[in-house]
């Protein structure tokens, strides 16, 4: 399988159970598709907190907002295959 050209970032915060579920989903999906992913804590940057703080977890694909509050697995897989 060719190396993915996509990247995924989960905007998260400490103590967020929805964030933990989203991270688990993203980890599983990205592992299956060979896509690198990471997390970023929104509370470490005032701009991130202002932009994403009331909607965490927020899923970013290639730097663009893809979704928030939960992972739409079918939609994420489609975006990462494109």
C-alpha positions, 0 to 999 in steps of 0.5 A, a space after each residue: 500500500 502506498 504511503 498516505 499523503 494525509 495527516 490527521 490531528 485530534 484537537 483534544 483536552 485533558 480529562 475529556 472522555 469524548 476526546 479519548 473515544 475519538 483518539 481511539 477511533 482515529 488511532 484504529 482507522 489511521 493504523 488500518 490506512 497507514 495515515 500518520 496522526 497526532 493529538 494537540 491539546 487546545 488548552 496549550 494555545 489561546 488561539 486553539 482554545 478560542 477556535 476549538 475549545 467548545 467543540 472538542 474533540 475536533 478532527 483535522 485532516 490535512 490542517 482543515 476541520 473535518 468534524 467535531 464531537 465524535 468521529 464519523 468513521 465512514 466520512 473519515 475513511 473516505 477523506 483519507 482514501 481521496 
